Amino acid sequence: MELKDIDLNLLVVFNQLLIDRRVSKVATSLGLSQPGVSNALARLRKLTDDPLFLRTPKGMEPTPFAQQMAEPTARALQVLHAALNQKASFDPATSNRAFTVGMTDIGEIYFLPRLMQELSRVAPSVSVSTVRNAAVNLQDEMEAGHVSLAIGLLPQLKAGYFQRRLFKQHYVCMFRRGHALDKRKVSLDEFSAADHVVVVSEGTGHGRTDELLRRRNIARKVVLTVPHYVAVGHILHDSDLVATVPERLAEALAGPFGLAYVRHPAKLPEIAINLFWHGRYNKDPANAWLRSLIIRLHGEGAPG
């Protein structure tokens, strides 16, 4: 006998007959008609090739085969009932859930300090790991649940994904405090004449900025090229180099590294930074909780 051949309702009737022992009582318990219960029993008898229950003065008595079926059937129905009726809840205070979030190195610098500080306060046993958005097949990993959320400029995440705008930001020109460009406004000529460090951040939307500058014939004297933003704060602090960076990164680096920044002299488009999650996990309570926490900490209007 194959499971595909069995109507689950037959097992529900069988289990209730074990409890009530009378067709009329089973009908009342399950909200069925007596003929409906009798029909279900007849179908199950045919499938199992066993009488299952025999009429006696004390009611319907199970056969030895029915007694063998009793305990595993009841257990299976309880498991199914619990699975279908479990309450969608997540208690961050007691959970030891491990989340994986896709983000760039900019995201790690900007989002993680405040996020980890808040997690230590409200969810002390929850852990977070990060993966580079460009280092994995983000679509497959998120669909499989291996990556819970992704943050950034990710146009490849379309069908099947939800997204929420966190904020928009401008690009700025950043340098050490006391630099020759450390003033209220920098001209394009001053920008072009400076020595620059350029970040080639493959797999992110930030590479388009360098392309736009080239298209507009805005010259730069590039003396250093690096593959990520992690070292930019250290580099600018100890040199006269200038970097073009997103404004939120500049905010995060300015204080710790003694840096300053001004609005970029070139007309560069704003960047929209979004939070993404796969539709399969839209109603997952843990995923929803982490999303709401990130939005509260870093969404538009969040306290600085």
CORNOR-V587617 format. One record per pair of residues at least 24 apart in sequence whose ideal C-beta (glycine too) atoms are under 8 Angstrom apart, sorted by the first residue. I is the first residue (numbers start at 1). J is the second residue. Records with the same first field share a line. If there is no record, write none. Layout:
I=J / J
This chain:
1=47 / 48
5=47
6=47
7=43
8=80
9=40
10=40 / 43 / 44 / 47
11=44 / 73 / 76 / 77
12=77
13=37 / 40 / 41 / 44
14=41 / 44 / 52 / 66 / 69 / 73
15=70 / 73 / 74 / 77
17=41 / 52 / 53 / 60 / 62
18=62 / 66 / 70 / 74
20=59
21=58 / 59 / 60 / 61
22=59 / 60
23=60
88=283 / 284 / 285
89=285
90=285 / 286 / 288 / 289
92=122 / 123 / 126 / 289
93=122 / 123 / 124
94=125
95=123 / 125 / 126 / 286
96=125 / 126 / 127
97=126 / 127 / 286
98=126 / 127 / 128 / 129
99=126 / 127 / 128 / 129 / 148 / 149 / 286 / 290
100=128 / 129 / 130 / 131 / 146 / 147 / 148
101=128 / 129 / 130 / 131 / 147 / 148 / 149 / 150 / 151
102=130 / 131 / 132 / 133 / 136 / 138 / 141 / 142 / 147 / 149 / 150 / 151 / 152
103=130 / 132 / 133 / 150 / 151 / 152
104=132 / 133 / 134 / 152 / 201 / 204 / 206 / 229
105=132 / 201 / 228 / 229 / 230
106=201 / 204 / 206 / 229 / 246 / 248 / 249
107=151 / 152
109=229 / 230 / 249 / 252 / 253
110=248 / 249 / 251 / 252 / 298
111=151 / 294 / 297 / 298
113=252
114=297 / 298
115=293 / 294 / 297 / 298
118=293 / 297
119=293
122=293
132=203
133=203 / 204
134=202 / 203 / 204
135=203
142=276 / 277 / 278
143=278 / 280
145=278 / 280 / 281
148=277 / 281 / 286 / 287 / 290
149=275 / 276 / 277 / 287 / 290 / 291 / 294
150=275 / 276 / 277
151=273 / 274 / 275 / 276 / 294
152=204 / 205 / 273 / 274
153=204 / 205 / 206 / 271 / 272 / 273 / 274
154=274 / 276
155=205
157=276
160=278 / 279 / 280
161=276 / 277 / 278 / 279
162=276 / 277 / 278 / 279 / 282
163=274 / 275 / 276 / 277
164=274 / 275 / 291 / 295 / 299
165=272 / 273 / 274 / 275 / 299 / 300
166=273 / 274 / 275 / 294 / 295 / 298 / 299 / 300
167=248 / 272 / 273 / 298 / 299 / 300
168=270 / 271 / 272 / 273 / 300
169=246 / 247 / 248 / 270 / 271 / 273
170=246 / 247 / 263 / 264 / 268 / 270 / 271
171=209 / 244 / 245 / 246 / 247 / 264 / 268 / 271
172=244 / 245 / 246 / 247 / 250 / 261 / 262 / 263 / 264
173=242 / 243 / 244 / 261 / 262 / 263 / 264 / 265
174=232 / 236 / 242 / 243 / 244 / 245 / 250 / 253 / 254 / 259 / 260 / 261
175=236 / 240 / 241 / 242 / 243 / 259 / 260 / 261
176=236 / 237 / 238 / 239 / 240 / 257 / 258 / 259 / 260
177=258 / 259 / 260
179=240 / 242 / 260
180=240
181=242 / 262
182=260
183=262
184=262
185=262 / 263 / 265
186=262 / 265
187=265
188=218 / 265 / 266
190=265
191=218 / 220 / 242 / 264 / 265 / 266
192=218 / 219 / 220 / 221
193=221
194=220 / 221 / 240 / 241 / 242
195=221 / 223 / 239 / 240 / 241 / 242
196=220 / 221 / 222 / 223 / 224 / 241 / 242 / 243 / 244
197=222 / 223 / 224 / 225 / 226 / 232 / 235 / 236 / 239 / 241 / 242 / 243
198=222 / 224 / 225 / 226 / 243 / 244
199=225 / 226 / 227 / 228 / 229 / 232 / 243 / 245
200=225 / 226 / 227
201=227 / 228 / 229
202=227
205=271
206=246 / 271
209=244 / 268
210=244
212=266 / 268 / 269
213=244 / 266 / 268
216=266
218=266
233=257 / 259
246=271
248=273
251=304
